Amino acid sequence: MSKSRKETLLEQERFELKPRSGGGLLSYEVWGYREHGETVVTRYSLAYINQAVFQGDNGRVLGFDNAHGFHHRHFMGNVEPVVFVSYEATQERFQQEWLEVVNQVRGNKP
């Protein structure tokens, strides 16, 4: 008899960024389960929220999630599907992209 998987909240964090760091809020919410010593992510939502940069979409400047049955990226009100490799790869892409946005907001264009 197989054991049923119980999805649990793995991570839920919110970080308020100081104005000199671009301002706004970073939000991470990750759901999943552990199986054979591995963590399996089933749902996630990563968001950079800053009403001073973008007022639409509740201030969500950038985000990645897999709600509505597909993996997608939000950027200033636009939504586009993304190819999903792994949660870790998505998290890394999110980190890189929000840092690029913050650098542009602060005038430090790469």
matplotlib code that plots the C-alpha trace (Angstrom):
import matplotlib.pyplot as plt

x = [0.0, 1.5, 1.6, -0.4, 1.6, 0.6, 1.5, 2.7, 4.0, 7.8, 8.7, 6.8, 8.9, 8.5, 11.4, 10.9, 13.6, 15.1, 14.7, 18.5, 18.1, 15.3, 12.4, 9.4, 8.8, 10.1, 7.6, 8.3, 5.7, 6.5, 4.4, 5.4, 6.3, 9.3, 9.7, 12.7, 14.8, 14.1, 11.9, 9.3, 7.9, 4.3, 3.3, 5.3, 4.8, 7.8, 7.1, 8.8, 6.2, 6.8, 4.0, 6.5, 7.7, 4.4, 0.9, -1.0, -1.4, -1.4, 2.1, 3.7, 6.6, 8.0, 6.8, 7.0, 4.3, 2.6, -1.0, -3.8, -2.1, 0.9, 4.3, 4.4, 6.2, 4.5, 6.3, 4.6, 1.1, 2.1, 1.9, 3.8, 4.4, 7.9, 9.6, 10.0, 13.2, 13.1, 12.0, 15.7, 16.3, 13.1, 14.2, 17.6, 16.0, 13.7, 16.7, 18.6, 15.7, 14.6, 18.1, 18.2, 14.9, 16.2, 19.5, 17.5, 15.2, 18.3, 19.9, 22.7, 22.1, 24.2]
y = [0.0, 3.4, 6.2, 9.3, 12.5, 15.3, 18.7, 21.2, 24.7, 24.5, 28.2, 31.4, 34.5, 38.2, 40.7, 44.4, 46.1, 49.4, 52.3, 52.3, 48.7, 49.6, 49.5, 47.2, 43.7, 40.2, 37.4, 33.6, 30.9, 27.3, 24.1, 20.5, 17.3, 15.1, 11.7, 9.4, 12.2, 14.6, 17.7, 17.9, 21.3, 21.2, 24.9, 28.1, 31.9, 34.3, 38.0, 41.4, 44.0, 47.7, 50.1, 52.9, 51.0, 49.6, 50.2, 47.5, 43.9, 44.9, 46.3, 43.1, 44.2, 40.7, 37.2, 33.5, 31.0, 27.8, 28.8, 28.1, 24.9, 26.3, 27.8, 31.5, 34.8, 38.2, 41.4, 44.7, 43.4, 41.0, 37.3, 34.8, 31.0, 29.9, 26.6, 24.9, 23.0, 23.0, 25.1, 25.9, 27.2, 29.3, 30.7, 31.6, 33.3, 35.3, 36.4, 37.6, 39.4, 41.2, 42.4, 43.7, 45.6, 47.1, 48.2, 49.9, 51.6, 52.9, 54.0, 51.4, 50.0, 46.9]
z = [0.0, -1.0, 1.4, 0.3, -0.1, 2.2, 0.7, 3.3, 3.4, 2.9, 2.9, 3.4, 3.7, 3.1, 3.0, 3.1, 1.1, 2.3, -0.1, -0.8, -1.9, -4.3, -1.9, -2.1, -0.9, -1.8, -1.2, -1.4, -0.8, -1.6, -1.1, -1.5, 0.3, 1.1, -0.5, -0.3, 1.4, -1.4, -1.4, -4.1, -4.8, -6.0, -5.8, -5.7, -5.9, -6.0, -6.3, -6.2, -5.2, -5.4, -5.9, -6.6, -9.7, -10.9, -9.7, -11.6, -10.6, -6.9, -7.3, -8.5, -10.7, -11.2, -10.3, -11.1, -10.1, -11.3, -10.4, -12.9, -14.1, -15.8, -15.0, -15.9, -15.4, -14.5, -15.5, -15.0, -15.8, -18.6, -18.1, -20.3, -20.0, -19.1, -19.6, -16.2, -15.5, -11.7, -8.8, -8.0, -11.6, -11.4, -8.1, -9.5, -12.5, -10.2, -8.1, -11.1, -12.7, -9.6, -9.0, -12.6, -12.0, -8.8, -10.4, -13.2, -10.6, -8.7, -12.0, -11.9, -15.3, -16.0]

ax = plt.figure().add_subplot(projection="3d")
ax.plot(x, y, z, "-o")
ax.set_aspect("equal")
plt.show()
